[in-house]
Amino acid sequence: MFYVYNLDTTLIIGKDGSPDHRQSYKTMAAAKAAITRISKASGMMPSDVDYPLYTLGIAEAGYFHKH
């Protein structure tokens, strides 16, 4: 199980880009696809500093809860 989370605040991010502590993904590929969808839906240019691809991370559930 993998989480998509904000690198600055460690909030778990849902499918629509808002905080959602219940959202998890079964595979790393599904989590990467979620970040891609969130990035495209944001409407920002990839050169923007706050572009979701650069501000979101993926972590395995066990690692996320330990660190």
C-alpha positions in Angstrom: 0.0 0.0 0.0 1.3 3.4 -1.0 0.5 7.0 0.0 0.7 10.2 -2.0 1.7 12.9 0.4 2.7 16.6 0.5 6.5 16.8 1.0 6.3 19.9 3.2 3.3 19.1 5.5 3.2 15.2 5.2 -0.6 15.4 4.6 -1.9 12.4 2.6 -3.4 13.7 -0.6 -6.6 12.3 -2.2 -7.4 11.8 -5.8 -8.6 15.4 -6.3 -5.5 17.0 -4.7 -7.1 17.8 -1.4 -6.0 16.2 1.9 -7.6 12.8 2.5 -6.1 10.5 5.2 -8.0 7.5 3.9 -6.6 7.5 0.3 -4.1 4.8 -0.5 -2.9 2.9 -3.6 -2.1 -0.8 -4.0 0.8 -0.3 -6.4 3.6 2.3 -7.0 2.3 2.7 -10.6 -1.1 3.6 -9.4 0.3 6.3 -7.0 2.5 7.7 -9.8 -0.6 7.8 -12.1 -2.5 9.7 -9.3 0.3 12.3 -9.1 0.2 12.7 -12.9 -3.6 13.2 -12.9 -3.4 15.8 -10.0 -0.6 17.6 -11.9 -2.6 17.8 -15.1 -5.7 18.9 -13.3 -3.9 21.7 -11.5 -3.7 23.8 -14.6 -0.1 25.0 -13.7 2.8 25.0 -16.0 5.5 22.3 -15.3 8.0 25.1 -14.8 6.0 26.4 -11.8 7.7 25.9 -8.4 4.5 24.7 -6.8 3.7 22.2 -9.6 2.3 19.0 -7.9 4.8 16.7 -9.5 7.5 18.5 -7.5 5.6 19.0 -4.2 4.1 15.5 -3.8 5.9 12.3 -2.9 5.1 8.6 -2.7 5.9 6.4 0.3 5.1 2.9 1.2 2.7 2.8 4.2 5.1 1.3 6.6 7.9 3.8 5.8 5.4 6.7 5.9 4.3 5.8 9.4 7.8 5.2 10.7 9.3 8.5 9.5 
